[in-house]
Amino acid sequence: MKFLKLIRKYKEISKVEEVSRRYFVMNGFDGILTFLGLILGIYLSGNRNPSLVLIASFSTGFAVALSGFFGTYMSERAERAKRIRRLERIMLTKLKRTIIERAASFACLYSGLINAISPLIFLAISSFPFFLSVLNLISFELAFLLSLLLVFSLLFSLGIYLGKISEENPVLWGMKMVLIGTLITLILFSLSLV
């Protein structure tokens, strides 16, 4: 319980929640669209091996997650270090080993973890039908169609979430996200015809 109170205190001091929400959506969106590109590319190549989809998806997902973690951690670290230096100049004192510095370090780690976890969550959900296909419970074609349905459902859900955050029409936001996914799908199909 004491640990959770400390986490809440660090979140409050660092104001990390808003930033982390953005990272969750951005990298989740990246994860979904990366998966969409992968399954479309594999499908359009004529390959019907669900194991290949899972291996390619998760290796790419982990690369996106690691990139997201380290990119976020380093950029947040730089921004928060700059803020602490400014605050030190204003306060005319060093903030090393204070709760302010610990909260800033926590915010960097927390943001990095959120950014790393979000694409993996969306990728695991989107690729679930291919697990069923590997187990020979459904065909590759059905897995492909169910994955597309999940991808567009997740895009719509992210849009709903953004609509609620923005206090605008959540359904409209959901439709915008689905439209983006549809445009990307059409572009990828067009490229395969070239």
TORKOL-4160 file (C-alpha; in steps of 0.2 Angstrom, whole numbers, padded with zeros to 4 digits, m for minus):
194
<pt num="1" X="0000" Y="0000" Z="0000"/>
<pt num="2" X="0014" Y="0012" Z="0004"/>
<pt num="3" X="0022" Y="0008" Z="m0013"/>
<pt num="4" X="0005" Y="0013" Z="m0022"/>
<pt num="5" X="0004" Y="0029" Z="m0012"/>
<pt num="6" X="0022" Y="0033" Z="m0017"/>
<pt num="7" X="0017" Y="0029" Z="m0036"/>
<pt num="8" X="0002" Y="0040" Z="m0035"/>
<pt num="9" X="0012" Y="0054" Z="m0027"/>
<pt num="10" X="0026" Y="0053" Z="m0041"/>
<pt num="11" X="0012" Y="0054" Z="m0054"/>
<pt num="12" X="0004" Y="0069" Z="m0046"/>
<pt num="13" X="0021" Y="0078" Z="m0045"/>
<pt num="14" X="0027" Y="0073" Z="m0062"/>
<pt num="15" X="0010" Y="0076" Z="m0071"/>
<pt num="16" X="0014" Y="0060" Z="m0081"/>
<pt num="17" X="m0004" Y="0054" Z="m0084"/>
<pt num="18" X="m0007" Y="0066" Z="m0099"/>
<pt num="19" X="0009" Y="0062" Z="m0107"/>
<pt num="20" X="0007" Y="0043" Z="m0105"/>
<pt num="21" X="m0011" Y="0043" Z="m0112"/>
<pt num="22" X="m0003" Y="0051" Z="m0128"/>
<pt num="23" X="0011" Y="0038" Z="m0128"/>
<pt num="24" X="m0002" Y="0024" Z="m0126"/>
<pt num="25" X="m0012" Y="0030" Z="m0140"/>
<pt num="26" X="0002" Y="0034" Z="m0152"/>
<pt num="27" X="0012" Y="0018" Z="m0150"/>
<pt num="28" X="m0004" Y="0008" Z="m0149"/>
<pt num="29" X="m0009" Y="0015" Z="m0166"/>
<pt num="30" X="0008" Y="0012" Z="m0173"/>
<pt num="31" X="0007" Y="m0006" Z="m0167"/>
<pt num="32" X="m0010" Y="m0009" Z="m0174"/>
<pt num="33" X="m0005" Y="m0001" Z="m0191"/>
<pt num="34" X="0011" Y="m0011" Z="m0191"/>
<pt num="35" X="0002" Y="m0027" Z="m0189"/>
<pt num="36" X="m0011" Y="m0022" Z="m0202"/>
<pt num="37" X="0004" Y="m0019" Z="m0214"/>
<pt num="38" X="0012" Y="m0036" Z="m0210"/>
<pt num="39" X="m0004" Y="m0046" Z="m0212"/>
<pt num="40" X="m0009" Y="m0038" Z="m0228"/>
<pt num="41" X="0009" Y="m0040" Z="m0235"/>
<pt num="42" X="0009" Y="m0058" Z="m0230"/>
<pt num="43" X="m0008" Y="m0061" Z="m0237"/>
<pt num="44" X="m0005" Y="m0052" Z="m0253"/>
<pt num="45" X="0012" Y="m0062" Z="m0256"/>
<pt num="46" X="0001" Y="m0078" Z="m0257"/>
<pt num="47" X="0009" Y="m0085" Z="m0241"/>
<pt num="48" X="m0004" Y="m0094" Z="m0230"/>
<pt num="49" X="0007" Y="m0099" Z="m0215"/>
<pt num="50" X="m0001" Y="m0093" Z="m0199"/>
<pt num="51" X="0016" Y="m0096" Z="m0189"/>
<pt num="52" X="0025" Y="m0084" Z="m0201"/>
<pt num="53" X="0012" Y="m0071" Z="m0197"/>
<pt num="54" X="0014" Y="m0074" Z="m0178"/>
<pt num="55" X="0033" Y="m0074" Z="m0179"/>
<pt num="56" X="0034" Y="m0058" Z="m0190"/>
<pt num="57" X="0021" Y="m0049" Z="m0179"/>
<pt num="58" X="0029" Y="m0052" Z="m0163"/>
<pt num="59" X="0046" Y="m0049" Z="m0168"/>
<pt num="60" X="0041" Y="m0033" Z="m0176"/>
<pt num="61" X="0030" Y="m0029" Z="m0161"/>
<pt num="62" X="0045" Y="m0032" Z="m0149"/>
<pt num="63" X="0055" Y="m0020" Z="m0160"/>
<pt num="64" X="0042" Y="m0007" Z="m0159"/>
<pt num="65" X="0040" Y="m0009" Z="m0140"/>
<pt num="66" X="0059" Y="m0008" Z="m0137"/>
<pt num="67" X="0060" Y="0007" Z="m0149"/>
<pt num="68" X="0046" Y="0015" Z="m0140"/>
<pt num="69" X="0053" Y="0012" Z="m0123"/>
<pt num="70" X="0070" Y="0018" Z="m0126"/>
<pt num="71" X="0065" Y="0033" Z="m0137"/>
<pt num="72" X="0052" Y="0038" Z="m0124"/>
<pt num="73" X="0063" Y="0036" Z="m0109"/>
<pt num="74" X="0078" Y="0046" Z="m0117"/>
<pt num="75" X="0067" Y="0060" Z="m0124"/>
<pt num="76" X="0057" Y="0061" Z="m0107"/>
<pt num="77" X="0074" Y="0061" Z="m0097"/>
<pt num="78" X="0081" Y="0075" Z="m0108"/>
<pt num="79" X="0065" Y="0086" Z="m0106"/>
<pt num="80" X="0063" Y="0082" Z="m0087"/>
<pt num="81" X="0081" Y="0085" Z="m0084"/>
<pt num="82" X="0080" Y="0102" Z="m0092"/>
<pt num="83" X="0064" Y="0106" Z="m0081"/>
<pt num="84" X="0074" Y="0102" Z="m0066"/>
<pt num="85" X="0089" Y="0112" Z="m0071"/>
<pt num="86" X="0077" Y="0127" Z="m0073"/>
<pt num="87" X="0069" Y="0124" Z="m0057"/>
<pt num="88" X="0086" Y="0123" Z="m0048"/>
<pt num="89" X="0090" Y="0140" Z="m0055"/>
<pt num="90" X="0074" Y="0148" Z="m0050"/>
<pt num="91" X="0075" Y="0140" Z="m0032"/>
<pt num="92" X="0094" Y="0143" Z="m0031"/>
<pt num="93" X="0096" Y="0125" Z="m0024"/>
<pt num="94" X="0100" Y="0108" Z="m0030"/>
<pt num="95" X="0086" Y="0095" Z="m0032"/>
<pt num="96" X="0097" Y="0079" Z="m0032"/>
<pt num="97" X="0089" Y="0065" Z="m0022"/>
<pt num="98" X="0073" Y="0075" Z="m0019"/>
<pt num="99" X="0056" Y="0069" Z="m0022"/>
<pt num="100" X="0055" Y="0080" Z="m0037"/>
<pt num="101" X="0070" Y="0072" Z="m0045"/>
<pt num="102" X="0063" Y="0054" Z="m0040"/>
<pt num="103" X="0046" Y="0059" Z="m0048"/>
<pt num="104" X="0054" Y="0064" Z="m0064"/>
<pt num="105" X="0064" Y="0048" Z="m0065"/>
<pt num="106" X="0048" Y="0038" Z="m0061"/>
<pt num="107" X="0039" Y="0048" Z="m0075"/>
<pt num="108" X="0053" Y="0043" Z="m0088"/>
<pt num="109" X="0052" Y="0025" Z="m0083"/>
<pt num="110" X="0033" Y="0025" Z="m0083"/>
<pt num="111" X="0031" Y="0034" Z="m0099"/>
<pt num="112" X="0043" Y="0022" Z="m0107"/>
<pt num="113" X="0034" Y="0006" Z="m0101"/>
<pt num="114" X="0017" Y="0013" Z="m0107"/>
<pt num="115" X="0024" Y="0016" Z="m0124"/>
<pt num="116" X="0032" Y="m0001" Z="m0124"/>
<pt num="117" X="0017" Y="m0011" Z="m0118"/>
<pt num="118" X="0003" Y="m0003" Z="m0129"/>
<pt num="119" X="0009" Y="m0010" Z="m0146"/>
<pt num="120" X="0011" Y="m0027" Z="m0138"/>
<pt num="121" X="m0007" Y="m0027" Z="m0131"/>
<pt num="122" X="m0015" Y="m0022" Z="m0147"/>
<pt num="123" X="m0004" Y="m0034" Z="m0157"/>
<pt num="124" X="m0008" Y="m0048" Z="m0146"/>
<pt num="125" X="m0027" Y="m0045" Z="m0148"/>
<pt num="126" X="m0026" Y="m0042" Z="m0167"/>
<pt num="127" X="m0016" Y="m0058" Z="m0170"/>
<pt num="128" X="m0026" Y="m0069" Z="m0159"/>
<pt num="129" X="m0035" Y="m0077" Z="m0174"/>
<pt num="130" X="m0019" Y="m0083" Z="m0181"/>
<pt num="131" X="m0015" Y="m0093" Z="m0164"/>
<pt num="132" X="m0032" Y="m0102" Z="m0168"/>
<pt num="133" X="m0026" Y="m0105" Z="m0186"/>
<pt num="134" X="m0009" Y="m0112" Z="m0179"/>
<pt num="135" X="m0019" Y="m0124" Z="m0168"/>
<pt num="136" X="m0030" Y="m0129" Z="m0184"/>
<pt num="137" X="m0046" Y="m0123" Z="m0176"/>
<pt num="138" X="m0049" Y="m0110" Z="m0190"/>
<pt num="139" X="m0042" Y="m0108" Z="m0208"/>
<pt num="140" X="m0029" Y="m0095" Z="m0212"/>
<pt num="141" X="m0042" Y="m0085" Z="m0223"/>
<pt num="142" X="m0054" Y="m0084" Z="m0208"/>
<pt num="143" X="m0040" Y="m0079" Z="m0196"/>
<pt num="144" X="m0035" Y="m0066" Z="m0209"/>
<pt num="145" X="m0053" Y="m0059" Z="m0209"/>
<pt num="146" X="m0055" Y="m0060" Z="m0190"/>
<pt num="147" X="m0039" Y="m0051" Z="m0188"/>
<pt num="148" X="m0044" Y="m0037" Z="m0200"/>
<pt num="149" X="m0061" Y="m0036" Z="m0190"/>
<pt num="150" X="m0051" Y="m0034" Z="m0174"/>
<pt num="151" X="m0039" Y="m0021" Z="m0181"/>
<pt num="152" X="m0053" Y="m0010" Z="m0187"/>
<pt num="153" X="m0062" Y="m0013" Z="m0170"/>
<pt num="154" X="m0047" Y="m0008" Z="m0161"/>
<pt num="155" X="m0045" Y="0008" Z="m0172"/>
<pt num="156" X="m0063" Y="0012" Z="m0168"/>
<pt num="157" X="m0060" Y="0009" Z="m0149"/>
<pt num="158" X="m0045" Y="0021" Z="m0149"/>
<pt num="159" X="m0055" Y="0034" Z="m0158"/>
<pt num="160" X="m0069" Y="0032" Z="m0145"/>
<pt num="161" X="m0055" Y="0035" Z="m0132"/>
<pt num="162" X="m0048" Y="0050" Z="m0140"/>
<pt num="163" X="m0066" Y="0057" Z="m0143"/>
<pt num="164" X="m0069" Y="0055" Z="m0124"/>
<pt num="165" X="m0052" Y="0064" Z="m0120"/>
<pt num="166" X="m0056" Y="0078" Z="m0132"/>
<pt num="167" X="m0074" Y="0079" Z="m0125"/>
<pt num="168" X="m0079" Y="0079" Z="m0143"/>
<pt num="169" X="m0090" Y="0066" Z="m0152"/>
<pt num="170" X="m0082" Y="0049" Z="m0148"/>
<pt num="171" X="m0091" Y="0040" Z="m0163"/>
<pt num="172" X="m0085" Y="0053" Z="m0175"/>
<pt num="173" X="m0067" Y="0050" Z="m0168"/>
<pt num="174" X="m0069" Y="0031" Z="m0170"/>
<pt num="175" X="m0075" Y="0033" Z="m0188"/>
<pt num="176" X="m0060" Y="0044" Z="m0192"/>
<pt num="177" X="m0048" Y="0031" Z="m0185"/>
<pt num="178" X="m0057" Y="0018" Z="m0195"/>
<pt num="179" X="m0055" Y="0029" Z="m0211"/>
<pt num="180" X="m0037" Y="0031" Z="m0208"/>
<pt num="181" X="m0035" Y="0012" Z="m0207"/>
<pt num="182" X="m0046" Y="0010" Z="m0223"/>
<pt num="183" X="m0035" Y="0022" Z="m0232"/>
<pt num="184" X="m0019" Y="0013" Z="m0227"/>
<pt num="185" X="m0027" Y="m0004" Z="m0232"/>
<pt num="186" X="m0031" Y="0003" Z="m0249"/>
<pt num="187" X="m0014" Y="0011" Z="m0252"/>
<pt num="188" X="m0006" Y="m0006" Z="m0247"/>
<pt num="189" X="m0018" Y="m0015" Z="m0259"/>
<pt num="190" X="m0014" Y="m0003" Z="m0273"/>
<pt num="191" X="0005" Y="m0005" Z="m0270"/>
<pt num="192" X="0003" Y="m0023" Z="m0272"/>
<pt num="193" X="m0005" Y="m0021" Z="m0289"/>
<pt num="194" X="0010" Y="m0011" Z="m0296"/>
